[in-house]
Amino acid sequence: MSTGGALDLFARLSHTGSRMSRTEPFANASTPLRLNDVAPGFHARTTLGEVSLADYRGRWLVFFSHPADFTPVCTSEFMAFSAAQPRFEAIGCDLLALSVDGLFSHLAWIRDIRDRFGVTVNFPLIEDPSMAIARGYGMVGAEAGDSATVRATYVIDPQGVIRAISWYPMNVGRSVEELLRLVAALQAVDQTDTGTPEGWQPGGRRLQSAAVDSGTALALQPGQGEAWYYLWCQA
């Protein structure tokens, strides 16, 4: 697939470790991406030069789309992401944005954000005028009436596996704080076989995995405010 040299999409998904991925062509958006799928690879032009998804292997990645340049909700998000970028980097996570606008529109918009609001956008913004990546990730529906993407966010782990997905409508902004918390929570549960409770914050207590056999469940001695299926980790 070619779009004037701007994009060089891999035709198929890959298989990593014990996680199985689909093998349909990348451009087929009829089958939605799901948690634990391997993220489809791509190569694209951005405001910081050409990037490939493979460039981010070994680090966490928040890959997010926005409906259009020079729009109010998107501008608020980009300023918030820019302010939080050092905090994402501190937990080993990069930011990568996409819209179907062209590269020159992207450059004009981020320059305007800098000049008007004093905010410099230091993460790459992908151009996707052919909508190849947007359709491959389901950011634009096959029957969509226009090219505006939803506010889709994919959290991709260092092995290239999609670990979390969120979709927001065009007129509702995302919470950057929640995305920071989400990445930190995924990293925390990967370290041990635990879960994070509602509203968990880094450094907070985590929950043990529930017993899956009667012998273990009957042998447990829950403390006050606990149950055999609701036990806090000791650490």
ChimeraX attribute file (.defattr): number of C-alpha atoms within 10 A of each C-alpha:
attribute: neighborCount
match mode: 1-to-1
recipient: residues
	/A:1	11
	/A:2	10
	/A:3	13
	/A:4	8
	/A:5	9
	/A:6	17
	/A:7	22
	/A:8	17
	/A:9	21
	/A:10	15
	/A:11	16
	/A:12	16
	/A:13	18
	/A:14	17
	/A:15	15
	/A:16	13
	/A:17	6
	/A:18	6
	/A:19	11
	/A:20	14
	/A:21	19
	/A:22	17
	/A:23	12
	/A:24	13
	/A:25	14
	/A:26	20
	/A:27	20
	/A:28	16
	/A:29	20
	/A:30	12
	/A:31	11
	/A:32	12
	/A:33	19
	/A:34	16
	/A:35	14
	/A:36	16
	/A:37	20
	/A:38	23
	/A:39	25
	/A:40	26
	/A:41	19
	/A:42	18
	/A:43	18
	/A:44	19
	/A:45	20
	/A:46	23
	/A:47	21
	/A:48	12
	/A:49	10
	/A:50	13
	/A:51	19
	/A:52	15
	/A:53	17
	/A:54	15
	/A:55	9
	/A:56	19
	/A:57	15
	/A:58	13
	/A:59	16
	/A:60	25
	/A:61	24
	/A:62	21
	/A:63	19
	/A:64	21
	/A:65	25
	/A:66	28
	/A:67	23
	/A:68	21
	/A:69	19
	/A:70	15
	/A:71	12
	/A:72	11
	/A:73	17
	/A:74	21
	/A:75	18
	/A:76	13
	/A:77	16
	/A:78	20
	/A:79	19
	/A:80	17
	/A:81	21
	/A:82	18
	/A:83	16
	/A:84	14
	/A:85	19
	/A:86	13
	/A:87	14
	/A:88	23
	/A:89	14
	/A:90	9
	/A:91	14
	/A:92	16
	/A:93	23
	/A:94	21
	/A:95	20
	/A:96	20
	/A:97	18
	/A:98	24
	/A:99	27
	/A:100	24
	/A:101	21
	/A:102	17
	/A:103	19
	/A:104	11
	/A:105	15
	/A:106	23
	/A:107	16
	/A:108	13
	/A:109	16
	/A:110	22
	/A:111	16
	/A:112	15
	/A:113	19
	/A:114	14
	/A:115	11
	/A:116	9
	/A:117	10
	/A:118	11
	/A:119	17
	/A:120	16
	/A:121	19
	/A:122	15
	/A:123	17
	/A:124	19
	/A:125	28
	/A:126	26
	/A:127	24
	/A:128	22
	/A:129	17
	/A:130	17
	/A:131	20
	/A:132	23
	/A:133	27
	/A:134	24
	/A:135	21
	/A:136	24
	/A:137	22
	/A:138	20
	/A:139	27
	/A:140	25
	/A:141	19
	/A:142	12
	/A:143	6
	/A:144	10
	/A:145	8
	/A:146	8
	/A:147	19
	/A:148	20
	/A:149	23
	/A:150	23
	/A:151	23
	/A:152	23
	/A:153	21
	/A:154	23
	/A:155	25
	/A:156	28
	/A:157	24
	/A:158	15
	/A:159	16
	/A:160	25
	/A:161	24
	/A:162	22
	/A:163	19
	/A:164	18
	/A:165	16
	/A:166	13
	/A:167	14
	/A:168	13
	/A:169	13
	/A:170	16
	/A:171	13
	/A:172	10
	/A:173	16
	/A:174	20
	/A:175	12
	/A:176	18
	/A:177	11
	/A:178	12
	/A:179	18
	/A:180	19
	/A:181	17
	/A:182	18
	/A:183	22
	/A:184	20
	/A:185	19
	/A:186	17
	/A:187	16
	/A:188	17
	/A:189	14
	/A:190	11
	/A:191	8
	/A:192	11
	/A:193	11
	/A:194	17
	/A:195	20
	/A:196	18
	/A:197	13
	/A:198	7
	/A:199	8
	/A:200	15
	/A:201	16
	/A:202	14
	/A:203	9
	/A:204	10
	/A:205	16
	/A:206	24
	/A:207	17
	/A:208	18
	/A:209	16
	/A:210	15
	/A:211	15
	/A:212	9
	/A:213	8
	/A:214	8
	/A:215	9
	/A:216	11
	/A:217	15
	/A:218	10
	/A:219	9
	/A:220	13
	/A:221	11
	/A:222	14
	/A:223	11
	/A:224	7
	/A:225	8
	/A:226	11
	/A:227	14
	/A:228	17
	/A:229	15
	/A:230	15
	/A:231	20
	/A:232	20
	/A:233	12
	/A:234	8
	/A:235	6
